[in-house]
Every structure is written in C-alpha cells, then in structure tokens.
Amino acid sequence: MNKKDVIITVDGIKLSGTLYTPGNQPPYPAVCICHGIPSGTVDPGDGGYPVLAERICQEGFTTFIFNFRGARNSGGNFDMRGWLRDLKAVIDYLAQQPEVAREQLALIGYSAGAAVSVCTAAKDKRIAAVAACACPAELASVMTNPPQLIQYFRSIGIVRDADFPASIEEWLAGFKEATAIHDIGKIAPRPLLIVHGTQDDLVKVTDAQQLYNAAGEPKKLVLIEGAGHRLRREEPAVQTVIDWLKAILNN
C-alpha cells in the first residue's frame, strides 16, 4: 500500500488530505471518504479516518480522506456551502489522478458528510455510487439556536475567525443547500447504500427510511441493530459498506 499527503486549495483555503493506493498497477476503483461535523472530543484509542481508509485500501481501492474547511489540519471556518465547494474540488483532483479509475469513483459520507455526498453526487455524474451513513434527511433541522451553536463551534475550534460568519442568516442558509431528502432521488440510476444505527441519538433512524423512500433504484437500506451515530467505529457498518463497494465497483 502506498500513501501520499495532498494539499488542495479551495477559495484560497488549504485542505489537507491523504491518498492511499493498494499497489503499483493503477488505476484502481476509488473511494472518497467524507467526515461529519467534528465533535470536539478526542479518543486517544481511536485511529480516526486513516484506519478506515487503510482498511478500504487493503480491499483493492484507491482511497482518499481529507478534512473539510474548519476541520483539523485544514484551514478556514466550518461552513456548509464551503463544504459543498470543497468536495467538488476534491472530486476534480481525484478525477485527474492516475491511481483513480475515473468511471469507478464512489463516495462514503458520514452524518453531515453524507448529506454533502448525496447533494454533490446528485449534480456530479462523475460519482459512480454513494454510501450514506447516519445521514440526516434535513441538515438544517438540527441547526437550532444559531448563536449558541456558533459559540460551541468556536469552542471546539472549527469556527476560528472572530468575524465569521459575516451573516448568520447566510451561514444558516448553507445548511439548506445540503438537504439530502431534496437531492437523493437524483442519484439514480447509480447505486445508493443507506446505513443507519437503530440507536442513533443524533439523527433519527426514521431519516434513513425517508431517504430510502425518496431514492430511486438501485438502492439498499441497512439498519445496524444497536449501533449509534458513529458508524465508522461500528464493525457491522464498516463491513456492510466494504461488501457493497466490492459488489458494485469490482464487477
């Protein structure tokens, strides 16, 4: 397995990413992993998305992970409109890489990253398939009490500039642009996988059913019994995604 660090610049903001390649005979089917809104808590025993990326890469996929603006080593402030632009720029980058089989590029999104993945794939036919894990049907519905929310995001370091956002109303409007329930029907006829934990305390399991009902074929819904919101750390959820990727991208 080969690994290289990548910097992608969007709106003058540098995003940090890492590209994992399973061998030396590219191109390979490819997977881009999109994280959710950072929680601000760090578990020393959690290897994070690199562990997931390495595992998927070992299954024969070129795998890319990156941090959206405002998260970890990337610059900028957390902004949903910005996240949509970030993912488009990442896809632009991946489409040009010799390690990536362009017709076999899938997105795996988690939580808000799943919503961004769905809305991006609806408009970008370069995406061959989408796995949406713990995806909110309407992201804006969980963004209550904006001033308090922004203060919380400041406290965990994803809103960094004192003068950001310039307009709370405009910042909030960005969340409406990442409304998965509006766009998920546009992914068909490309394959869609929806994975949700039955004990998710942040996004109701009914969201998964609503998204499934709104989606076109081919589609698959998998509910992970007893799993919470962080499906990246739930083995049955991870294996479900890997098995699905192997079935649709390696045929």
N, C-alpha and C positions, 0 to 999 in steps of 0.2 A: 504494500500500500504506500502510495506517495502522498505527500501533504505539502501545500504551499499557502502562505498567508497572502491575502489580497486586500488592497485598498480601492474602493470605488467612490468616486466623488459625485455627489448629487446636490444641486443647489449650493455649491461651494462647501458642502459638509462632507467630511470623510467618514465613510462607513468601513468598519473592519470586518473581514470575512476570512474563511479558510476553505480551500478546495481540496477534497480528498479523492484520489484516483486509485482504483483497485489494482491496476497493473500497468504494463508498459506497451499495451496494444490498443490504444484508443482508436475510435471513440467508444464510449460505453453509455448505456441508458443512464439518465441523470435524474437526481433528486435535489431539490432546493428546500431546505427546512426553514420555516418562518416561526419565530418565537412569539409569545404573547407579551402583554404588558408586564414589565418586571414587578415582582412583589416587594422588593426591598429587603428580603430576608435571604441569608446565605447559609446553606447547609454544607459544612466542611466535608461531609461524606458524599456529596452529590457532585459527580463529574460534569454535570451540565450537558449541554447540547453536543459538545465534542464526543462524548461517549456514544450518544445516539448516532452521530454522523459516522464514526468509525465502524459501528456495528452494521449500518446500512451499506457502507462502502465494502465491507467484507463479503457482502452478499452479491457483489458484482456491479455496483452502481457508482458512477462518479457522484459525489455528494458535496453539496455546498451549504455551509452555515454562515450566517452573518448577523450582525447586530443592527437593527433599525436605528435611526437617529434617536438620540437621547438615551440609548441603552449601552451599558458597559463601556467598551473602548471606542465606540463611535461618537462622533461629535453631535452638536445640535441639541434640540429640545424635543421632547415627546410631542408628536403632532400627527394625527391620523391622516390628514391629507398628505403630509410628508412621507408617511409610511407607504402610502399607495405609490408615490413617485419613487421611493427607494426600491420597492420591489420591481417596478418596471425597469429601473436602471440595472438591477441585478440580473434580470432576465436578458436584457440587452448584452450584458457582459458574458453570461453563460452561453448565449447563442453564438458567440464568436470564439469559444474555446475549443481547441482540437480534442480535448478529453470528453467533450459532450456530444452525444448523438442528438442532433437538433430535433428530430422527429419524436424523440422519446424523453422529453423533459417533463417531470412531474413535480407538483408542489405538495409538501406536507405542512399544514398550518396548525398551530395550537392556539386556542382561545382567540384573542384579537388577531393573532397572526393567521388563524384560519379564516376569519372574516375577510381580511385583506387578500388572502389567497383566492377565495371564492370570487370576490369582486374583480380582482385582476384577471383571473382566468376567463371570466365572463366576457371580457373585452379583448383578450390577447390569445389568439388562436395558436400561438407557439406553445402554449401549455397543453400537454397531451392528456393530463389526468390530474385530479385533485383529491387529496385525503384531508378532510376537515375534522380535526379532533377537538372536542369540547368547544364547538363553535357557537357563539351567540347568534340568534336569529336577527336581533336588532341591537347592535352595539350601543347605540345612543341611549337605549332604555336603562342601561346600568350606570350611565354617567349622571348621577344625581348630585345635587348640591355642588355646583361647579367651583365656587371659591374655595370650599373646603377640600375638594378634590385636587385642585391645583396646588394648594398648600401641601397636601400629602405627597403629591408628585415631586414638589420641591424638596421635601424632607428625605425622600429616598434617592434624590439625585438624578431624576430623569427630566425634570424641568429645571434648567440651570441658569438661564439668564433672567436678571431681575425684571426686565421689561417685556418678558414673554409670558403669556401671549399678549400681543398688542390689542387684540379684541377677543374677549371671552366668547362672544356670540359667534364669531368666525371660527374660533378654535373648536367650539362645540359642533358647529355645522359640519366640520370634517368627519365627525363620528357617523353622521347620517350618510356620508358617501361610502362608508364601509358597512352597508346594511346587507348582510348575506341573503336574507329572505327575498330581497328585491332582485338579486342577480343570479341566484343559484340555478334557476331554470335555463339560463343561457349557456351553461357548461355543456349540456348535451349537444351532440352525441358522444362527447368524450366521457370516459369513465369517472365516476364520483364515488368516494367512500366517505361515509359519516361515522365517526366513532365517538361514543359518549359514555361516561360513567354514570351508573344508576344513583350514585351517592354524591354527585357533583353539587357542591354547596354554593358555587358562584354562577353557574349557568344551568338553568333548569333542564332536566332531561327532555321535557316537552319541546324545547327548542330544536333538539335533534329530530324529533318526529315532524315538526313543522317544516324544517328544511328538507327532509326526505320527501314529504308530500309535495313540496313546491318544485322539486328537482325533476328533470327528465331522465330517461333511460340512456345508458345503463347506470344503475345506481345501487348502492348497498348500504344498509344501516346495521351497525354492530353496537349493541349495548353491552358494556363491560360490567357485570354484576359486582356490586360493592366498591367499584372504583370511584375515586374523587375527581377533582378538576385536573390534577397534574398528570395527564395520561402519558407523558414522556417517561414517567417513572413507574408505570404500571405494565408489567411484563406481558399480560394478555393483550393489551392495547398495542404495544410495540410489535409483537409478533403478528397481530392481525394486519397491521399496516405493511409489514415486510412481505407477508404471504401474498397480499393483494398486489403490491408492486411487482413482485416476481411473476405473478399471473398475467398482468396486463402489459408490462414493459418487455418481458422476455419472450413473448410469443412470436 
